[in-house]
Amino acid sequence: MSKVAIAASPISRMELPIFFVVVGVIISGAVALAAATGDEYFALIGVVLLGPSVTAVLLTALVIGRTGLRQLLIKQMTLRVGVRWYLSAVLVIPVVALIAIGLRMLFGGPDVEFFGTAMFPQVVLLLIISLAEEFGWRGYVLPRLQVRLNALQASLVLGVLWGFWHFPAHLVGTGVPLDMPFYVFMLWVIPATILITWVYNNSRSVVTAIAMHTSANFSFSFFPLIPEMTGTGELATFWVFLGVVWAAAIAVVIVFGPTHLSRTKPRATIAPRTDAMAQGSTDKLAGTIAA
C-alpha cells in the first residue's frame, strides 16, 4: 500500500486540531451548564448530541464528503469480525477487573459486593455514551494519527488527549470516578487506549471499539473497582486493577508488536481529500493510506 498525503486544503491540514478544539469547547460548555444548573445530565447531553462522534461526522462531511461518510459510518461498522475479537472486546477488561478484585481479596482486601440493580437501563446508557464517543476517537482520530505514527505512538497520543478531554467533567464531579485523583484516572485511560487500538486494528471495525469502551464502563458501574463502588471508599483495589491492566497492555505490545498492534497490517480506514476533490471532484479518491 502506498502512503498518500492528506488533502492540501486548509481545513484538511488542520482536521485534528479543529476536532480537538471543537470537542474541548463543547464538553467545557456542557459542563459549565451542568455546574450552573446543578444538573449533570446537561454534560451527558452535550457529549451525546455534540460530542466526538458528531464532530467527526461533521468534519468528515465538510472535508471529504459522501465517500468519507460511507467510510466512517458504514464500512467501519462492519460486523464481519472474527469471534475472538468480539470476545476480546467484551471480556478482556471485565476479566482484568475480576482478576484485580480477586488479588485484592487474596491479599487482605475487604469482602466485596457486586451491583446489579437496574442493569439493563444502565447498559443502554453506557452503550449510548460509547456510540457518542467512538466514531470520533477510534473511527476518526486514530486512523489519522496512524498515518504518521505507529499504533503504539498513536495510542499514547490519543490516550493523553482522550483522558484530558474528561478533565472539565472531573472539575464538577461527573464523567470521572468520584474520590479519585485525576492523575489516577489518566493512568487508566492510557493502557485502555492501547487495548482498544489493539481490538480496532485487528477487527477493522468501530463496533469492537464501542464494545470494549462499553465493557469498561460496565465494569466500573457494576464491579467494586472504583472508590464509590467498593463500599469503603478505598482506592487500593483500583491500584491493583491498574497494575493488571498495564500488564495486559504491555503483553499486547510485546506479542503483537508496537507498529500495528496487529500481526497483519490494518487496511486504510480514512479516505483522503485530494487537490482534485478540493476543486470539485468530491468522491474521487487519490489512493490508499497505509494505517
N, C-alpha and C positions, 0 to 999 in steps of 0.2 A: 504494500500500500504506500502511496506517496503522500507526503505531508504538504498540505496546501495552506497558504496564509489566509487568515480570515479577513474578510472584506475591508476594502480601503475607505469606506465611508466613515465620517467622523463618529457617528453613533456606534457603528460596529466595532471600531477600535476601542471604544470606551464602554462596551457592554457590561463587563463585570463591575467596574467602578460604579456605573449608573445603577446596576442591580443592587449593590450593597448599600448605596446611599438611599435608594428608594425604600428598601425593606427596613433599613435602620430608622428612617424618618417615620414610616408607618407604625412600626412597633413602639417607637417612642411616643408618638401621638396617641396611640391607642392606650398605652399605659398611663400617660398623663390624664387622659379622660377617665380611666378607671380610678386613678387616685383622687381626682376631683369629685367624682360622684360616689366613691366608695363601693362601686360595683365592678368586681374583677372581670365580669363577663364582657365588658367593653374591650378589654385586652384580647380575650379569646375571639371576639367578633372581628377585631382588626386583623388578627392572624389568619382567620379563615377566609374572610372576604377580600382582604387586600394584602395578603401575606406573600411569602416567597413564590408559591406556585402561580398565583395570579400575576405577579410581577414578571415571572418568567414567560408566561403566555403572552403578555402584552409586548414585552421586548422582542420576543421571537417573531410575533406578527409584524412588528414595526421594521425589524432589521432583515428578516429572511422571507417572511410571507407564508403562504399556504404550505409550501414544502417543509419549512421548519416546524410549523404547527403539526403537520402529519407526523413528522419525526418525533416530536416531543410528546404528543398526546395519544398517538395511535401505535406507531412502531415500537416505542419504548414501553408500551403497556402489554407487550406480548405475554401470553400465558403459556407459550411453548417453552417451558423451562424444565430442566431436569428435576426429578422429585427431590434429589439430595439438596438442591439449592432452596427449594421451598422449606424443607425440613430445617436446613441451616438457618434460614431467615427467621423462622418461627421459634426454634428451640434453643439456639446457641445461648442467647442472653438469659432466658429463664433458667437454663441448666447451670450456667455460670453463677446465677443468683442463688440457686439451691445449694450448689457446692459451697459457696461462701457462707450461707446460713448454717450449713452442716458443720463446717470447720469452726465457726464461731461457737456453736453449741458444744462441739467436741472439746474445745479448749477453755471451757468455763463460762461461756456466754449464757444469758438467761433463756428460759423456755420461750418459745415463740408461738405466735398465733397468726394464721393466715386469714385474710379478709375476703369474704365472698359476697357481701351484701350488694344488691343492685348491680350485679356484674355485667349483664347484657347492655343496659344503657351506658354504662361507663366504657365498655369496649367500643361501642358505636362512636362515642365521643372521641376516644383515643384514635380511632381509625380516621375520623374526620380531620383531626389535627394533623395526622401524618400525611393525609392527602393534601392538606393545605400547605405543607412544607416541602414534601419530597420531589415534586416536579420542579421546584426551584433548586434545592440543594443538590440532589443527585441527577435529576433529569436535565438541568440547565447548567449549573455551575461546574459540577465535577467533570463532565466531558470537556469543557473549555479549559479547565486547569490542566487536564491530562494531555492537551495538545502541546503544552510547553514543559510540563513536569512529569516525572514518573508517578506511578499510582500512590506510592507511599508519600512522596513530597506533596502531591495534590491533596491527599487525605489530611496531612498535618496542617496545611494552609487552611483547608476547608474546616477542619475541626476547630481551629482557633477562631475563625470568623463566625462559624455556626454557634460556638459557645458564647462569644461576646454579644451575639445578636440577642441572647437571653438576658443580658445584663439589665436593660431598663425594666424588664418584668421583675427581676430579682430585687430591684430597689423598692418595689411596692409589695413584695411578698407574694408574687404569683408567677407561675410558669417555671419555677425552680424549686426544688425541695426546701421546705422551711427548716430553720435551725441548722443550715448547712452553709459554711463559708463558700463564697463564690469560687475560690481557687480549687476547692474540693470538687465542685461541680465540673469545672474545667478539666480536672484530671480524669473525669469520667467521659466527657464528650470526645476527647481526642482518640482514645482507643475504640470508642463506639464508632467513630467516623471511619477508622481503618477497617473495622469489621463490616460496616455497611458497604464501603467501597469494594471489599472482597466479594460479597454476595452479588453486588450490582455488576461488577466487571465479569464475573463468571456466568451470570444468568442473562446479562444484557437486557435487563428489564427493570423498570422502576417499581414493578409490582413487588419484587423481593425487598427493595429498599423500604417501601411502605410497610411491608410485613415485619421487617426487623425493627423499624422505628416503633411500630405499634407494640410489638412484643416487649421492647424495652420499657415503654411507658406502662404496659400492663404489669410488668414485674415490679415497678416502683409503686403501682397503685394497689397491688394485692399481696405482695410479699413483704415481710418485715425487714426491709433493707434500709430505708431512709429514716431519719430520726422520728418523724411524726407517725411512722407505721410500726415502729418497734415496740411501742407501749411504754418504753422507758425514756425515750428521747435521746438514746445514746447513738454515737456515730461510729462505734467500733465495728459493727457489722458491715457498714458501708466501706470502711477502710479495707476489710478483708475482701469484700467484693471488688474493690479497685485492684487489689493485688491479683486476683484471679482473672479479671477481665484484661488487665495489661498482659498477663502471661498468655492468654488466648490470642491477643492481638500480635504479640511478638512471635508466637508459634506460627500464625498465618503468614507473617512476613518471611520467616525462615523457610517454611515449606513451599510457599507459592512464589516467593521472590518479590523484591520491592518494586521491580519495573512495572509489572502489570497486576500484582496480587492475584495472578491467574496463570495457569500453565499454558493457556492459549492466549494469543494477542486479541484483546477485545476489538470488535468491529467499531467503525465510526458511529457516534451517536449524535453528531451535530451536522447540520448542513450549512456550509459556509456561504455567506453572501459575497459574491464576487463583484468586480467592477461592472461586468456586463449586467448583473442583476441590478446594481445601483442605477444603471442607465435605463432600466425599464423591463428587462427580462427577468421577472421576479421568480420564476420557477425553474430556471436553468441552474444546474449545479456545476461548479467548476471541477469537482473531483471528490476524492475521499480523504478525510482527515484521519490519520492514524492516531488512535487514542493512546 
